[in-house]
Amino acid sequence: MRTHAQAVVIGGGLIGCSILYHLAKFGWTDVVLLERSELTSGSTWHAAANIHGLHDSTNISRLQHYTMALYKELEAETGQGCGIFQPGSLYLAQTESREHQLRLQEAKARRYKMNFYEVGRDEAERLHPLVDFGGIRCIMYEPEGGNV
């Protein structure tokens, strides 16, 4: 039994597997992952798996965009699909405060060259014909939004 490793990662959930993947990508070869059960069988298994690029925290927004690109990289690298589905996401504002929040997000998106912008009611209805947009003050669209 081995008694030493350059790194020991505890937990085989999304974070642990990602750490191990990135260590290997950086050239680390003496690494071990410890998991008490099956990979991704803990809280990772319960995640909704929504993907979107904007968050109130700039660092989390950057991490989310990196992760969205990583899913595509993993598919190309392994030849296996991750189940990524990106039909786009609509963000709706019924109140003035929510509209203000969405406009702040739009400004942040422009600053960081992220794809998030306002669409008119006609475009929103074309994108999602099952939604009644009556009473909606502002509609923003994120083309890369979706789930995994």
HELIX and SHEET records of a PDB file:
HELIX    1   1 LEU A   14  LYS A   25  1                                  12    
HELIX    2   2 SER A   43  HIS A   46  5                                   4    
HELIX    3   3 THR A   58  THR A   78  1                                  21    
HELIX    4   4 GLU A   96  ARG A  111  1                                  16    
HELIX    5   5 ARG A  121  LEU A  127  1                                   7    
SHEET    1   A 2 ALA A   7  ILE A  10  0                                        
SHEET    2   A 2 VAL A  31  LEU A  34  1                                        
SHEET    1   B 2 ASN A  50  ILE A  51  0                                        
SHEET    2   B 2 GLY A 146  ASN A 147 -1                                        
SHEET    1   C 3 SER A  89  ALA A  93  0                                        
SHEET    2   C 3 CYS A 138  GLU A 142 -1                                        
SHEET    3   C 3 TYR A 117  GLU A 118 -1                                        
END                                                                             
